[in-house]
């Protein structure tokens, strides 16, 4: 999580308070921390789609900079983390506290980051109170607070609570979207063999989500050159993979058994390029970041194959096919060889990596 720039700060100072922006003239009294905890929880539970949310200290409600006063009220990041830890928040919250200078004053920015709304809700597992004063803040365990507009309030609406928890458990998503989420939790998957002796993977918390690898009676070969670049010269075999929800097939992928059947992977994306100067044809292989193909493969490596050294040798991850192509072309043209490439020579494929042919 990066600090915001002074340009971004100026933009925020000209915005009204909102579900992701709260101005504070100063920190609350040292013995009145519940108010700050409520501000943090409310901001974290806000339904805004803005991932970055800000509590800015040293600014009036109208956006006028007054500067944070030097006193024992002022907090450090460690103080905020300890405060939330001692209050027993239900999960860790990504945050950073830092100072920016504006004019002659200092502004403290408590920067929260909520990557996805499915990370909500945030709440206290035990109550806290600012003492017995009538005006002291008191927070109850298990009660959800959220920021609506420029106001923090408890969530008492059944519809809103249902919305939060359905999103939390992925029940507002399609089965394929849920499977995408579950595949990221690699430790939640196990594998076994069904009554037809076919290998399959299942998600332990929701075993209706499975990855089925039916037996291939034809033993169809897989021809891409990377798959035969192993110590065991046995021909690589093609393997169909069904991503299933109950009996419904959500998506189908091609898997590959290589290295004599010891290494299982999902077939990667393929890049092809013809060098006009030399006439050579180059192939490289990669995955797209956060694609279901990529995270399915990562799960299989963790749960079943456990050959990540081979995995990292052959396949890189890129945000898009365009960025992959640019990286491969640039690397080849400069002869840096950061990636592995395959090219045909004398009726067979050769591989190059790091200025050196390895086959």
C-alpha positions, 0 to 999 in steps of 0.5 A, a space after each residue: 500500500 503506497 502513500 498518497 502523493 501531495 497532489 492526491 492530498 490536495 484533491 481529497 481536501 477539496 472533496 466533501 466528507 464521504 464513505 471513504 473520507 473523514 476529516 478530523 481536527 485532532 485525535 480524541 483524548 488519550 482515554 477515549 479510544 473507542 471513538 477512533 475504533 468506531 471510526 476505523 470499523 465504520 470506514 472499513 465496512 463502508 459499501 463504497 467501491 473505493 479500495 482506499 479509505 482515509 481518516 485525515 487528522 489536522 483538517 476541519 470538517 470543511 476541508 480547512 487545514 489546521 494541522 495536527 497539534 503536538 500532544 500526547 493524543 497524537 498516535 503512531 502507526 504502532 499505537 493504532 495497531 495495538 489499539 485494534 489488537 487490544 480491542 480484539 477486532 475479528 480480523 487484521 485490517 490493512 492500514 498505514 499511518 503517515 504524515 504529510 506536510 501542507 503549508 506550515 502544518 502537518 497532516 496525519 493520514 490513516 490510510 485503510 485498504 479494503 481490497 474487496 468488499 467480500 473481506 467485510 465485515 469488521 467488528 469487535 469480538 469483545 466490547 469496549 467502553 471509554 469509561 462511565 461518562 455519559 458522553 463516552 463511546 461504548 461499542 458492543 461485541 459483534 455489532 457492525 458499524 458502517 459509514 453512510 455518507 459522512 455519518 457512522 452508524 450501527 447496521 440494524 437493517 436485516 437486508 443490509 446485514 444479509 447483503 454483507 454476509 452473502 457477499 462474505 461467503 460468496 453467496 451473491 456470486 455465480 458458481 464459477 465466481 465462487 470457484 475462482 475465490 475458493 481456488 485461491 485458498 489452496 490449503 482448502 483443497 484435497 484430492 482423492 479417487 472416485 469410484 471409477 478410479 479417476 483423480 479429482 480435487 474437492 474444496 473441503 468447506 464446499 465439497 460440491 466444488 470439484 475438479 475432475 480428471 477422468 481417465 483417458 483410455 486413448 492416452 492422447 499425446 500432448 505436443 507442445 515442446 515444453 512438455 517433453 523438456 524433462 529428464 524422463 523422455 516419455 511422451 507427455 499425455 493430454 488430460 481433460 480437466 472439468 471444473 464442476 459444481 455438483 454435476 454441472 461442468 462450469 469450465 473445461 481445461 486441458 491438463 498435461 502429464 509430463 516427466 513420465 507422468 510425475 508432473 501434472 499441470 494445466 496447459 498454459 497460454 502459448 506465445 508465438 513469434 517469427 523473427 523476420 531477420 533470422 527466420 526463426 520461430 519462437 514459442 514461449 508459455 505463460 499464465 495470465 494473472 488471476 485467471 482461473 486457469 492460473 489459480 487452478 494450476 497453482 492449487 494443483 502444484 500446491 496440493 498434488 504436484 509440488 514441483 514449483 521449481 519446474 513450474 517457475 522454470 517454464 511459466 511466467 505470469 503476466 497481466 495480459 497477453 499483450 504485456 506477455 508478448 511485449 516482454 518476450 519480444 523485448 527479451 529476445 531482441 536484446 538477447 537477455 534470455 530471462 525467459 525460456 523459449 523453444 524453437 524448431 531445429 533439424 526436426 526437433 525443438 530446442 530450448 534456450 534460457 539465460 544465453 545458453 541452450 539447455 537441450 
